[in-house]
Amino acid sequence: MPTLTRAVSTMALMAMGFAAQPSPALAQLPPQPTFPVIAPLAAPARHHIVIPNHPAPVPVVLHLSPNGSDAGDGSTAHPFATPARAQAAVRRLNPDHDVTVRIAPGTYRLTAPLRFTAEDGGQNGFTVRWEGEPGTRPILSGGMPIDGWRLADRAKGIWSAAVPKGADPRQLAVNDRLASRARIEIPRSAVTFQTWGLDIKDPAWRELASLPDQRRIEIEGMSWFTHRHAVVDRIEGGSPQGGRIVMQQPGWRNNLIGYDTIARPVSAEVARLFLVNALAFLREPGQWYVDPKAGLLYYKPLPGEDMRRAEVVMPILERLVAIGGSYDRPVRDLQFRHLAFRHTSWLQPSSPQGYASQQSGAYLAGDVTGYPADPIRDCSWGCPAFEAMRNRWNQQPAAVQVAAATRIVFDDDQFSQLGQVALGIGNNPDANDGGVGLGAAAIEVTRNSFSDLAGGAIMVGGIRPDAHHPSRPEMGLRDILIRDNRIAGVSRDYKEQSAILITYASGTVIANNDVSDAPYDGIDIGWGWGTNDPGGSAEYWRQQRGYYDQPANLVYDTPTTMRDTVVVGNRVTKVKQWFPDGGAIYHLSADPGALIADNYIADVAGTGGIAIYLDEGSRYVTIRNNVIDRVDGVWLNLNSQDFIAPKRTALDNLAIGNWYNSGRLQGSWTDYLNNRAVDNIKVEGDAWPAAARSVIDHSGVRPEDKQP
C-alpha cells in the first residue's frame, strides 16, 4: 500500500492563488513525516490496525513591509506591501494553520478601513495574529502627511500648506499630538437662546455676520455633564439693536431638549460657550483651520515649532478597523499585538445633525416626534418627547470596532491621535460599520496605551433594548478583560466621555489600569439609571419624567445583562477636570456581584469633585479597601433619591474598610435602604496605615514581571 503524506502540492498552491513555485512563506512548513501502513499480524488471525496521529500543522508566518510588494509571496525576502493583501493570504491559510502576519516597522496608510469578518479570524480552532516585529510598533494610519508649509501671515504667525480640495477633517496631528481647531469663547450673556438659534444681544459680537463660510462655523456648549456641538446655518447682522445666529437643524433643536441642555444647563455658573472653526478664530498657538474650497490648511505653531520640519498628518478616514461577523458566525480567535492605531476623524458633528451629546458617547439624532413648541421652557429637565427617544440614542462609532466576535485580543498596542472613542466593544449596531453590534465575548484588552484622543479610550456595550435585554442570547456581552492599560489625555474634543465605559455586560474585569488626565470620569460602570432593572425605577414614574408613559419604554421583570463587574487595583488620578457631575469611579443601575476594591483615587478636581459615585438605581455593589487621596468634595456619594421616599431605588450596597484623607460621605446609608457604610477610616494627611500604603503601591499597571 502507498505511504500516507500531508504535503502541499504545487497544484494546490496554484489553486490557492499563490505562484506555481511553492511560497517561501509556506516553505517554512517542514516536510511532513510519512507513516508506513502497519501490516496485519501473522497470529492470531484477528488484525490490529494502528491509525497514525498526525502532528499539528506548523504555524505559518506571513511578512508585511512598507518596502514590500503585493506581487510578493509574503516571505521574509518578498513581503507584502499592504494589509489588504496580507488579509487575502490569511484567508487561504487559516482553515488549517495558525497564521501570524509579522509587520515590519513603518507607517501603513490605509485608503479604506480594514474590515475583519468571520473569514479573517481563526478557523477550526486555529488562531490568526497580526503583530509588529519585536520591539516595534508599526502604524496603521488613516491620514495623509502634509508638507510644503509657508508663512502665510507674518504678523499673526500663521503658516499654511496645500491639502486636497474638499478635505474637511475635525482633527489634525502635529508632531505626534492632536492640535485644537480654531475657537474663541463667547460669554453666554452675549446671546439669548431660541429654537432657531441665538439672538446676539451684545453689540461687540455683531461683526460675526461678516465672517465667510458661515455654514462651517460651530457652537459648542458644556456644563454639568454634557459637551454639545451644533452647526451654524447663517449669521445675520440684523438691526442696530442686535443680530442672529441661525443654526442648522435638527442638531440645534436636539441640543435644546433633555438634561443639561445648551440653553438651560444644570449650572449656569460652570457653563461655557464657544465659537469654533473660522480663520478669524485662529489666535492661539497650537490651533488650526482648514479651508476646503481653497484647499489650504492654516496652523499657528507652538513656541519652538519649526513648520519646515514639522510632522503633520491630516486624517482622511473616519475609522480604521471594523471587526464584526454575525450572531450565527462571529469572528473568532483574532489577535493584534505591538501595533499603533492613529489618525481618524469622525465627521457627523460637522453635519446638520451636530452632536447632541447625552452622556459618555451617547447622542440624540434625527427628528423627534412630538417635539415641544417651547423646548427651552418645557423640555430642559426632560419631557415626554425626550423620554420617548431615550431607548433610541446612538453611540459614537469607535476608531477600532469589535462586535459579533469572540476571543479577540488587543495586547501591547498604542491608540493615539484618533478622532473619537478609540476602541469600541459590542456597541450599538449604529456604531459599527457592518451594522451588527453587541455580541462580544472573551475580549482581552491588555497592556495597551491610550493617549491624545478626541474621545474616550474604551467603550464597552450598547445602550438600546437589545443591549440590556437581548432578543437572542448571542447578543450579550460576556467576559471582557481590561487590564494593565495606560490611559492619559483622552476626551480632548468630546469632553463628556469617560476614559473607560461599560454599559451592559456580565463578568467584566477592569484591573490594574492607570487612568489620568481626563476631563470627565475615569471609569464608568452601568447605564439606564435603573429604568431597565426588574420593576423599573420609581423616579421614572413621576410626572416630571414620564419615561414609562411612552409605549416603547417597558417595565421589565427580568434583570439586565449587567452583573459581576469587578473594578480592582486601578490608579485613577487627575480626572473630572471639566465637569462637576460624575465620579472618578462611577456606577449606575443594578449590578449583582459588583466589586469596587483596592483602587487608588487621587487629585479629583474641583470643590464638588467626587471620588466614588453610586448613581441612580445602583444596587448590590461592594466598595472595599479603596484609598481616596486629596479629593475636595465627596469621597463616596450615593444618589439615594431621598425625595421619592418611602420608595427606594439605590439599595443593598456596602462600603467597608476604605481609607480617605479628604472629602465627605454623602447619601442615605440607612437600614431602610440596606445601604451600609462601616469601618471606613479617616486618615490625616499622608499617614496611611500599612494596608492602605500597600493598595497605593500596588495600584495601576503592574510591573512586567507580574504580568502574564
Order of alpha helices (4+ residues) and beta strands (2+ residues): alpha-alpha-beta-alpha-beta-beta-beta-beta-beta-beta-beta-beta-beta-beta-beta-beta-beta-beta-beta-beta-alpha-beta-beta-beta-beta-beta-beta-beta-beta-beta-alpha-alpha-beta-beta-beta-beta-beta-beta-beta-beta-alpha-beta-beta-beta-beta-beta-beta-beta-beta-beta-beta-beta-beta-beta-beta-beta-beta-beta-beta-beta-beta-alpha
